[in-house]
Amino acid sequence: MSILDTSSELRGLDPHPVATPLRVGGAVPALTPDPATRRLLRAKKAYSTRFVAAAIERDPAAFGLVTDLSGAPRPGDVVLARVVAIGQHKRLESPDSRRQILFEGDEIVVAYGSRYAADQFLAVLPEDLGPCHLAAAGGLASRVVDRHAAIKDATVIEPVGLLTAGGAVVNLATYAPHRVRAAGSTAGNATRVPVIAVIGTSMNSGKSTTLACLAHGLAAAGLTVHAGKATGTGAGNDAHHFVDAGADHVVDFTDFGFPSTFGLPFEDVRDVFATMADVLAAPARPGAPAPDVVLIEIADGVYQGETGRLLVDDAFRSVVDRVVFAAGDALGASGGVAALRALGCEPSVVSGVLTASPIATAEARRALDVSVVPTYDLCLPAVAWAAAGLTGAAPVGSILPVDPQLGSLGEVSLGAVGDAQVGEGHAVA
């Protein structure tokens, strides 16, 4: 028995098996039934379910399981599942981002959703509650329909039961610390604080590293920086990266109740972005200072459907003051800048993985009329200040001349790029 692509929403992809075959004939022994509360406490919890996991720890008796697995799941529904066969994902990211080694027969608490990852899987929300896949280490139950040639078959999981509380199926949104509001109903904080969006050519183009370095440089300049990731697949590494870089307040879409944003109605994606921008532009807590600048990463690339639509939406354009673009190579940088301009979105700085190569950086500088800045140079206050397009004098100690009228960084490199850049979540996700 194999899991086949049976979705009707795959835009012409031919059905074909893409997963490790399910084991049959009793290869996975039946487990002795436990009370639901005991099973939930013993199960390995995923990062995407961390707020639900905390609620289980506080009051495990409040949760139960419905094992009548009929119907179809919703994005964010939480499920207790058994690991049937180990594939690509051999570890599950815990609520505190520890990598938990998986064994066949383990029970795990994960959430349903879809995934778009050009370097890994294309996965969709299952149409039923039958066997499916662990499509991301952050805890995504999904049905893989295609994969990168270098990626192994997906880890196969079998739902045991949907979590319930108060007589209803548990969804991540119920326990998320932030509620999504319609784009037109946000309080307007984001219109009063500079908001910088970081966009890239694709997965692993250096977006998260670029944002982290920019956050570090601005924090070193004495600014209060808030940062977030508005789209993508839930994982803790990027959020922790932003915290380590010096951001005072960090959120991602999982804080709003979504394990992934791919496959959601565009209106939901737009509302997550608008609400996040507003949340990040406000003080993190009573008595905390308001941020001086907000940085938001948009996952994947310009050609990803939700990203392309978001860039031309009023919810994005009304709050984003500046766009920083990350690319993997010079041609990608040139094509990406042209694609952004075709959408009416003008990038102010190009950075990313390409700047790990002095040759690629030189190629991009010859091809572009946009400043190309080595990613780790953004850690320097003067460079970050100019890249962010902030008004006023550059911080004391700046070693790079900055034209305040043009906001130009010129083509001066401030030394070695540093360690090789790490793409977004490839090792963990």
C-alpha positions as CSV (number, residue, x, y, z in Angstrom):
1,M,0.0,0.0,0.0
2,S,1.4,3.4,-0.9
3,I,0.2,6.9,-0.3
4,L,-0.7,8.4,-3.6
5,D,-1.4,12.0,-4.7
6,T,-5.2,12.1,-4.9
7,S,-5.7,15.9,-4.5
8,S,-7.8,17.6,-7.2
9,E,-6.0,20.9,-6.5
10,L,-2.6,20.1,-8.0
11,R,-2.8,22.1,-11.2
12,G,-2.3,19.1,-13.5
13,L,0.3,17.1,-11.6
14,D,0.0,13.4,-12.4
15,P,-0.8,11.1,-9.5
16,H,2.2,9.1,-8.4
17,P,3.5,7.5,-5.2
18,V,6.0,9.8,-3.5
19,A,6.2,8.3,0.0
20,T,7.8,5.3,1.7
21,P,5.3,2.5,1.4
22,L,3.1,2.0,4.5
23,R,4.0,-1.1,6.4
24,V,1.5,-3.9,6.4
25,G,1.1,-7.3,8.0
26,G,1.6,-6.1,11.6
27,A,5.1,-4.7,11.1
28,V,4.1,-1.9,13.5
29,P,2.9,-3.6,16.7
30,A,-0.3,-2.4,18.3
31,L,0.2,-0.3,21.4
32,T,-1.6,-0.9,24.6
33,P,-4.4,1.7,24.9
34,D,-3.8,4.4,27.4
35,P,-6.1,7.1,28.7
36,A,-6.0,10.1,26.3
37,T,-4.4,12.3,28.9
38,R,-1.5,10.0,29.5
39,R,-0.9,9.5,25.8
40,L,-0.9,13.2,25.2
41,L,1.5,13.9,28.0
42,R,3.9,11.2,26.7
43,A,3.7,12.1,23.1
44,K,6.4,14.2,21.4
45,K,5.1,17.7,20.7
46,A,6.0,19.8,17.7
47,Y,7.1,23.4,17.6
48,S,4.0,24.4,15.6
49,T,1.8,23.1,18.5
50,R,3.8,24.8,21.3
51,F,0.9,26.8,22.6
52,V,-1.4,23.8,22.7
53,A,1.4,21.8,24.3
54,A,1.7,24.4,27.1
55,A,-2.1,24.1,27.6
56,I,-1.8,20.3,27.8
57,E,0.9,20.6,30.5
58,R,-1.2,23.0,32.5
59,D,-4.4,20.9,32.4
60,P,-4.1,17.6,30.6
61,A,-7.5,16.4,31.8
62,A,-9.1,19.2,29.7
63,F,-8.1,17.4,26.5
64,G,-9.3,14.3,24.8
65,L,-9.1,12.4,21.5
66,V,-11.7,11.7,18.9
67,T,-10.8,8.5,17.1
68,D,-13.7,8.5,14.7
69,L,-11.5,9.7,11.8
70,S,-14.1,10.7,9.3
71,G,-14.4,14.0,7.5
72,A,-11.5,16.2,6.5
73,P,-9.1,18.3,8.6
74,R,-8.9,22.1,8.6
75,P,-5.5,24.0,8.5
76,G,-4.3,24.1,12.1
77,D,-6.3,21.2,13.4
78,V,-4.1,19.3,15.9
79,V,-3.7,15.5,15.7
80,L,-2.0,12.8,17.7
81,A,-0.3,10.6,15.1
82,R,1.9,7.5,15.1
83,V,5.2,7.4,13.2
84,V,4.9,4.5,10.7
85,A,8.1,4.8,8.6
86,I,11.1,7.2,8.9
87,G,12.0,9.1,5.8
88,Q,13.3,12.6,5.2
89,H,12.5,14.0,8.6
90,K,14.2,11.9,11.3
91,R,13.7,14.5,14.0
92,L,10.8,16.6,15.3
93,E,11.4,20.2,16.4
94,S,10.1,20.5,20.0
95,P,8.3,23.5,21.4
96,D,11.6,24.8,22.7
97,S,13.3,23.9,19.3
98,R,15.2,20.9,20.5
99,R,15.5,18.3,17.7
100,Q,13.8,15.2,19.1
101,I,14.9,12.0,17.4
102,L,12.0,10.0,16.0
103,F,11.5,6.3,16.2
104,E,9.0,4.1,14.4
105,G,6.0,3.8,16.7
106,D,6.4,7.2,18.4
107,E,3.3,9.2,19.0
108,I,3.6,12.8,18.0
109,V,1.4,15.9,18.3
110,V,1.4,17.9,15.1
111,A,-0.9,20.2,13.1
112,Y,-2.5,19.8,9.6
113,G,-1.4,22.2,6.8
114,S,0.2,22.5,3.4
115,R,3.8,23.2,2.4
116,Y,5.5,24.9,-0.5
117,A,9.3,24.4,-0.4
118,A,11.2,24.3,-3.7
119,D,14.2,22.6,-2.0
120,Q,12.1,20.0,-0.3
121,F,8.4,19.2,-0.6
122,L,5.2,20.3,-2.3
123,A,2.5,19.1,0.2
124,V,-1.2,19.7,0.5
125,L,-3.8,19.6,3.2
126,P,-5.1,16.0,3.2
127,E,-8.6,15.4,2.0
128,D,-9.2,12.8,4.8
129,L,-7.9,11.7,8.1
130,G,-6.0,8.7,6.8
131,P,-2.2,8.0,6.7
132,C,-0.2,11.0,5.5
133,H,3.2,12.6,5.9
134,L,5.4,14.6,8.3
135,A,6.1,17.3,5.7
136,A,8.2,19.6,8.0
137,A,10.2,19.1,11.1
138,G,8.3,21.9,12.8
139,G,5.3,19.6,12.9
140,L,3.2,19.6,9.7
141,A,0.8,16.8,8.9
142,S,0.3,16.9,5.2
143,R,0.1,14.9,2.0
144,V,3.3,15.1,0.0
145,V,2.6,15.2,-3.8
146,D,6.1,16.1,-5.1
147,R,9.6,16.6,-3.9
148,H,13.1,17.8,-4.8
149,A,15.3,15.1,-6.4
150,A,17.8,15.4,-3.6
151,I,15.2,14.8,-0.9
152,K,14.2,11.4,0.5
153,D,10.7,10.2,0.6
154,A,8.7,11.8,3.4
155,T,8.3,10.3,6.8
156,V,4.9,8.5,7.0
157,I,2.5,9.1,9.9
158,E,-0.8,7.6,10.8
159,P,-3.4,9.7,12.7
160,V,-4.5,8.2,16.0
161,G,-7.1,10.9,16.9
162,L,-7.8,14.5,16.7
163,L,-7.3,16.5,19.9
164,T,-10.5,17.8,21.5
165,A,-11.2,20.3,24.3
166,G,-14.6,21.5,25.5
167,G,-16.3,19.2,23.0
168,A,-14.6,20.7,19.9
169,V,-11.6,19.8,17.8
170,V,-8.5,21.7,18.9
171,N,-7.2,24.2,16.4
172,L,-3.9,26.2,16.8
173,A,-5.8,29.4,16.4
174,T,-7.7,28.8,19.6
175,Y,-4.5,28.9,21.7
176,A,-2.5,31.4,19.6
177,P,-1.4,34.5,21.5
178,H,-2.6,36.8,18.7
179,R,-5.8,37.0,16.8
180,V,-5.8,37.8,13.1
181,R,-7.9,40.8,12.1
182,A,-9.1,41.9,8.7
183,A,-6.5,44.1,7.0
184,G,-8.8,47.1,7.1
185,S,-9.4,46.9,10.8
186,T,-5.9,47.1,12.2
187,A,-5.1,49.9,14.5
188,G,-2.7,51.6,12.2
189,N,0.5,51.3,14.3
190,A,2.4,50.1,11.2
191,T,1.8,53.4,9.4
192,R,3.7,55.3,12.1
193,V,6.8,53.1,12.3
194,P,9.3,52.4,9.4
195,V,8.5,48.9,8.1
196,I,11.1,47.1,6.0
197,A,10.2,43.9,4.1
198,V,12.9,41.3,3.2
199,I,12.0,39.3,0.1
200,G,14.1,36.8,-1.9
201,T,14.4,34.9,-5.2
202,S,13.5,31.6,-3.5
203,M,13.9,29.4,-0.5
204,N,17.5,29.5,0.8
205,S,18.4,32.7,-0.9
206,G,19.5,34.2,2.4
207,K,16.4,36.1,3.5
208,S,16.5,35.2,7.2
209,T,20.3,35.8,7.4
210,T,19.9,39.2,5.7
211,L,17.1,40.2,8.1
212,A,19.0,39.0,11.1
213,C,22.1,41.0,10.1
214,L,20.0,44.1,9.4
215,A,18.4,43.7,12.9
216,H,21.8,43.3,14.5
217,G,23.2,46.4,12.8
218,L,20.2,48.5,13.7
219,A,20.2,47.3,17.3
220,A,23.9,48.1,17.5
221,A,23.0,51.6,16.3
222,G,20.8,51.9,19.4
223,L,17.4,51.3,17.9
224,T,14.6,49.2,19.2
225,V,14.0,46.5,16.5
226,H,10.9,44.3,16.2
227,A,11.0,41.5,13.6
228,G,8.7,38.8,12.2
229,K,8.2,36.2,9.5
230,A,4.8,36.6,7.8
231,T,4.6,33.5,5.6
232,G,6.2,30.1,5.2
233,T,6.2,26.8,7.1
234,G,6.4,26.9,10.9
235,A,9.9,26.4,12.4
236,G,11.6,28.0,15.3
237,N,15.1,28.5,13.8
238,D,14.3,31.8,12.0
239,A,12.5,33.4,15.0
240,H,15.4,32.4,17.3
241,H,17.9,33.8,14.8
242,F,16.1,37.2,14.9
243,V,16.1,37.2,18.7
244,D,19.8,36.3,18.8
245,A,20.5,39.1,16.4
246,G,19.1,41.7,18.8
247,A,15.4,42.1,17.9
248,D,13.5,43.1,21.0
249,H,10.2,41.4,19.9
250,V,9.8,38.6,17.4
251,V,6.7,36.8,16.1
252,D,5.9,34.6,13.2
253,F,2.6,33.3,11.7
254,T,2.5,30.4,14.1
255,D,1.9,33.1,16.8
256,F,-1.4,33.8,14.9
257,G,-2.5,30.2,14.8
258,F,-1.2,28.9,11.5
259,P,1.4,26.0,11.1
260,S,1.9,27.2,7.5
261,T,0.5,29.9,5.2
262,F,0.7,28.0,1.9
263,G,-2.7,26.9,0.6
264,L,-4.6,29.4,2.7
265,P,-7.1,31.7,1.0
266,F,-5.1,34.8,0.0
267,E,-7.3,37.0,2.2
268,D,-6.0,35.1,5.2
269,V,-2.4,35.5,4.1
270,R,-3.0,39.2,3.6
271,D,-4.7,39.6,7.0
272,V,-1.9,37.7,8.8
273,F,0.7,40.1,7.3
274,A,-1.4,43.2,8.1
275,T,-2.0,42.1,11.7
276,M,1.6,41.1,12.2
277,A,2.8,44.5,10.9
278,D,0.5,46.2,13.4
279,V,1.5,44.0,16.3
280,L,5.2,44.5,15.7
281,A,4.8,48.3,15.3
282,A,3.3,48.5,18.9
283,P,5.2,48.2,22.2
284,A,5.9,44.5,23.0
285,R,4.3,44.9,26.4
286,P,3.0,47.6,28.7
287,G,5.8,49.9,29.6
288,A,8.1,48.7,26.8
289,P,9.3,51.3,24.3
290,A,7.7,51.5,20.9
291,P,10.0,50.1,18.1
292,D,12.1,52.4,16.0
293,V,11.8,50.0,13.1
294,V,10.0,46.8,12.0
295,L,11.5,44.1,9.9
296,I,9.3,41.4,8.2
297,E,10.4,38.5,6.1
298,I,8.3,37.1,3.3
299,A,9.1,33.5,2.6
300,D,9.9,31.7,-0.6
301,G,10.3,33.8,-3.7
302,V,8.7,36.4,-5.9
303,Y,7.1,33.7,-8.1
304,Q,5.4,31.9,-5.2
305,G,1.7,32.6,-5.6
306,E,0.9,34.2,-2.3
307,T,4.1,36.3,-2.3
308,G,3.4,37.7,-5.7
309,R,-0.2,38.7,-4.8
310,L,0.9,40.2,-1.5
311,L,3.5,42.5,-3.1
312,V,0.8,44.2,-5.1
313,D,-1.8,44.3,-2.4
314,D,-2.8,47.6,-0.6
315,A,-2.2,45.9,2.8
316,F,1.5,45.5,1.9
317,R,2.0,48.7,0.0
318,S,0.3,50.9,2.7
319,V,2.7,49.9,5.4
320,V,6.0,48.8,3.8
321,D,8.4,51.7,3.4
322,R,11.4,49.8,2.0
323,V,12.2,46.4,0.4
324,V,15.5,44.6,0.8
325,F,16.0,41.8,-1.7
326,A,18.0,38.6,-1.2
327,A,19.3,36.5,-4.1
328,G,21.3,33.4,-4.6
329,D,23.3,34.5,-7.6
330,A,23.9,37.5,-9.9
331,L,21.4,36.4,-12.5
332,G,18.8,35.8,-9.9
333,A,19.4,39.2,-8.5
334,S,19.1,40.9,-11.9
335,G,15.9,38.9,-12.8
336,G,14.4,39.4,-9.3
337,V,14.9,43.2,-9.4
338,A,13.3,43.3,-12.8
339,A,10.4,41.1,-11.6
340,L,9.8,43.3,-8.5
341,R,9.8,46.4,-10.7
342,A,7.3,44.9,-13.0
343,L,5.1,44.5,-9.9
344,G,5.6,48.2,-9.0
345,C,7.9,47.3,-6.1
346,E,11.2,49.0,-6.0
347,P,14.0,47.2,-4.1
348,S,16.4,49.5,-2.2
349,V,19.2,47.0,-1.5
350,V,20.3,43.6,-2.8
351,S,22.0,41.2,-0.5
352,G,21.8,37.5,0.3
353,V,23.7,34.3,-0.5
354,L,25.2,35.8,-3.7
355,T,27.3,38.1,-1.6
356,A,29.2,35.1,-0.1
357,S,31.0,35.1,-3.5
358,P,33.1,38.2,-4.3
359,I,32.8,37.3,-8.0
360,A,29.0,37.0,-7.9
361,T,28.8,40.2,-6.0
362,A,30.9,42.0,-8.6
363,E,28.7,40.6,-11.4
364,A,25.6,41.8,-9.6
365,R,27.0,45.3,-9.1
366,R,27.8,45.5,-12.8
367,A,24.3,44.4,-13.8
368,L,22.3,46.4,-11.3
369,D,21.6,50.1,-10.5
370,V,20.7,49.0,-6.9
371,S,23.2,48.8,-4.1
372,V,24.6,45.3,-3.6
373,V,25.6,44.9,0.1
374,P,27.4,41.9,1.6
375,T,25.1,40.3,4.1
376,Y,27.3,40.5,7.1
377,D,28.2,44.1,6.4
378,L,24.6,44.8,7.4
379,C,25.7,44.0,11.0
380,L,27.6,47.3,11.0
381,P,25.5,50.1,12.3
382,A,26.3,52.6,9.6
383,V,25.5,50.1,6.8
384,A,22.3,48.9,8.4
385,W,21.2,52.5,9.0
386,A,21.7,53.4,5.3
387,A,20.1,50.1,4.1
388,A,17.1,50.8,6.2
389,G,16.8,54.3,4.6
390,L,16.5,55.9,8.0
391,T,16.6,59.7,8.2
392,G,19.1,61.7,10.2
393,A,22.8,61.3,10.8
394,A,24.4,57.9,10.7
395,P,25.5,56.5,14.0
396,V,28.8,57.7,15.4
397,G,31.7,55.5,14.3
398,S,30.4,55.0,10.8
399,I,33.3,54.1,8.5
400,L,31.2,54.1,5.3
401,P,30.4,57.5,3.7
402,V,26.6,57.8,3.3
403,D,24.8,60.3,1.0
404,P,21.7,61.2,3.2
405,Q,19.8,62.5,0.1
406,L,20.3,59.3,-2.0
407,G,20.5,56.8,0.9
408,S,23.2,55.1,-1.2
409,L,25.6,52.6,0.2
410,G,27.8,52.9,-2.9
411,E,29.8,49.9,-3.9
412,V,32.3,49.9,-1.0
413,S,32.7,46.6,0.7
414,L,33.5,46.7,4.4
415,G,35.7,43.7,4.4
416,A,35.2,40.0,4.2
417,V,31.6,38.7,4.0
418,G,32.3,36.3,7.0
419,D,31.1,32.8,7.5
420,A,29.2,31.1,4.7
421,Q,25.6,32.0,4.8
422,V,22.9,29.7,6.0
423,G,19.6,29.5,4.1
424,E,16.2,29.6,5.8
425,G,15.6,26.5,7.8
426,H,17.1,24.0,5.4
427,A,18.8,22.0,8.1
428,V,15.7,21.8,10.4
429,A,12.6,22.2,8.3
